Amino acid sequence: MDIDHDKLLALLDARMRRGAAPETPAARIEHVPGVVRQSGPESVWNGVLWSDLDAGAADGVIAEQVRHYTELGQDFEWTLYAHDRPADLGARLVAAGFTPDEPETLMVAEVAGLVRRTAGTGTPGIELREVTDEAGVARVVAVHEQAFGTDGTRLGRRILAQLAQCPDTFKVHLAVAHEDGREIPVSAARMELHPGTGFVGLWGGGTVAGWRGRGVYRSLVAHRARIAADLGYEYLRVDASGQSRPILERLGFAVLSTMTPYQYDLARAQR
């Protein structure tokens, strides 16, 4: 994709981070000195979406976010991008009690071009279904737990809340294999549509170990790109793991930055 990386990164920062809309009606976006954050009950993602701090103010702002979410009784995440200031913000977060997850790569693709490149993409024996009910979400959670090896209980609650509250802008898809008369859920992925921004976020994309390397993840990306195109969106964004980054690069996604989620666990902090 022939893009102006700096221009597109600035556009994403402006529309998706500084100008973020609440995830659901139960969430609220708050613009406080130095940061933009989302707050709400456990059914929504709690955390700092954007920050721009100088070295002198950073520690005080970090302490204020810890106080805010502690009063809410919520664990939260500070999503730190490589271009965020100050340069040592990650070290400051660790000193304040945060734990970093594995870094991810911020990648973006132009929707129309991706649809052209993936025309006809599919995986034999795999059916892609939209998930709309509790039984489907349970299957998505089971795939997540197999693919990532982490508990999906909280994720399941968040998915159910978003499907109930935002059915027009939040979509979940399940890839089901048909083998020997059986249906086997093998991959799942989510997408969030952000009206007025031009961006669609692709999330999840976990495939169980025995089905990797067969093009299932690629099929889910292509399927969601077609939906985005039909709805008039311009860009797809992904926070890619090391496993998905090579696939996305082959599909034409461009690297804009890297990001690291820093987690603040209240129970751990209070021990």
N, C-alpha and C positions, 0 to 999 in steps of 0.2 A: 504494500500500500504506500503510495507516494504521498506522504503527509508532512506537514510542518509540526514536528514533535512538540516543540515548545508551545506553539499556539494551541494545539489540541490539549496538552496537559493543563494549560491555563484555563481553557474552556471547561474541562472536566472539574478542575478545582472550583471554579466559579459556580457551576450549575449543580454539581453532585455533592460537593462538600460544603462550601460556604452557603450555598443556596439550597441545601437539602430540604426536602419535604418530609413530614412525619411518615414513618413506616406504616402505621395504622392509625385510626382515630384514637386509639388508646395511648399513643405516644405523643410527645411534644418535643419540638425543636427549640433549643434555647441558645440565643446569642449572648454570651457573657464575655467579659474582657479576655481577649486572646484566643478564645475557642468557640467552636460551634459543637453542641452536644445534643444527643437524643436521650430522653429520660422517659421512664414509664414502668409498668408492672413487669413481672418476669416474662410475660408472653411477648415482649418486644425486646429488640437489641438495645442495650444500654451502653452508651459510650461516647467518646470524643471523636467526631467526624473530621474536624479540621482544627488546626492550630497554627498560629503565627506569633511566636514569642521572642522577646529579646532575652539575652542571658540574665540580665538583672531581675527580670520579673518571672522567669520560668518556674523556679521552685515554689514560689508563692501561688502561682496559678495551678500547678500540679496539686499542691496541698488543698486548694479550694475544691478541685474536682473530687478528690478523695473524700473530703468532708461531705460534699453534696450527695454522692452516691451512698456513702455510709449511712447518712440520715435516711435515705430512701430504703436502706436494707438490701441494696442490689450490688451484685458483682458487676464489674463493667470493663470495657475495653477502651484503650487509647490506640487508635489506628494511626500509626506513625509512618509517613511516607519519606523517602530518602531526601526529598527536596524541602522538607519542613525545617523550620528554624526553632531554636538554635541547633547547630550541628551536633552537639552532645546531648540532645534531648533524650535519646534512648538510655544513655547512662544515668541521666537524672531520674528517669522513670524507674529504672531498676533500684536506684538508691532509695526511692520512695515506696518500694515494696511491690512493684509490678514484676511480672514474669513474662519474658518475650516468647512468643510462639515462633515457629519456623518462618523465615522471610518468604514473601510471595512476590510475584512479578505483576505489576499493573500493565495490562495489555488491552489494546483497542483495535477494532477492525471496522471498516466502513461496511455497512449492511449490504448495500446493493452489490458491491464487488464480491463479498463472501457468498451471497446467494448464487451469483453466476459461477463461482469456482466450485461450489458444492452441488450444482444441479445434478439430480439423479442419485445423490448419495443415499445409501441405505445399507443395512446389514441383513443378509439372508437369514430367515428364521426369527427375526426380531420384530416385534410390534411395539410402536411407541403410543402410549396412552396418556391422556391428560388425567390428572388426579383431582378429584373434586370432593371426596368424602372421607370419613374417618378410617374406613377399611383400607382405602388407597394410601392414606398417610402412614398407616401402620406398616405397609409394605415398603414405603419409601424409607422409613426409619430403619427397618431391618436391613435394607441395602446399605444405608449409610453406616450402620454398625459393622457390617461385614467388610465394607470397602475401606473404612478409615480406622477401625478398631477402637472407636470411642463410643461412649454412651450417647444415644440419640433421644433421650427422653425430653430434654428441654427443647431440642430442635423440633420434635414432633408437636409440642405445645405451640411453638411459634408458628409453624406451618398451618396448623388448624386455625389459629387466630387470624392469620393473614388471609387465608382462603375465605373465612367467614366475613371478614371486614373489608377486604379489598379484592373481590373476585375479578374485577376488570383490569387490575394492574399487577396481579401476582398470579403466576402460573407454575404448576408443578407437573413434571412429566416422568413417566416410569417406562423403562425398556423391559419388555417381557420376552423371554425366549420360549419357544415351543419345542419341546423335546419329548418324544415317546408319549405323546398325549398329555404331557404335563405343562403347566405354565410356571416358569421360573423367573422371578424378578431379578434382573442382573445389573441394572444401572438406574440411576435417578438423577434428576437435575431440576433446578428452579430458575425462574426468570422474574425480574422485577422491571416493570415498565414505569418510566418516569415522565409523565406528560409535561410537555413544554420545554424539555431539556434536550431532546434529540437522542438521549441515551437509554439503552436497556442494559441492565446488569444481569450477567449469567453467573449463577451460583451453584454450588454442589458439584455435580458432575462426577459422582463416585461410581465406579464399576467394580463388582466383586472380582476377586483375583483370577478365578478360572475363566473369565470372559474378557480379560484385557487383551489388547492387541488384535481385536477382531473388528475394529471400526465402530463400536457401539458409541463411545464418547463422541467421535466425529459426527455420527448420525444425529445425536442429541443437539450438538452445536448447530448443525445445518438446519434441523427442524425448527429450533428457536429463532434462527436467523430469518427463516421464511415468515414466521409469525411477525417478527419485528418489521420486516419489509412491508407486509400487508397492512400494518398499522401506521406506516409512514415514518418510522424511526430511522435515524441516520447512522448511529454508532452502537456497537456492542462493546461492553467493557467486562473484563474478567480479572480477578485477582488470582493468578495462576500458581499452582504448586509446581515443584520441579518436575513432577510426573506429567502434568498436562501442558506445560510450556512448550515442549518440542512439537506436540500435536498442533497446538494453536499457531505456532510459527509457520508450520507447513500449510496451514489454512489461510495464512496471510495476515495474522494479527501482528501488530507492531508493539514493541516494548516502549513504554513511556516512563516508567519509574519502577522502584521496588517499594514494598510496604511490609511492615512488621506489626502484627497485632500484639500489644502489650496488655496482659490480663491482670486485673486486680481482683483477688479472691478475698472476700471479707473474712471468711472463716480462717483462712491461712494467715491473714494480717493480724487477726486477734489472738492467735496462739502465742 
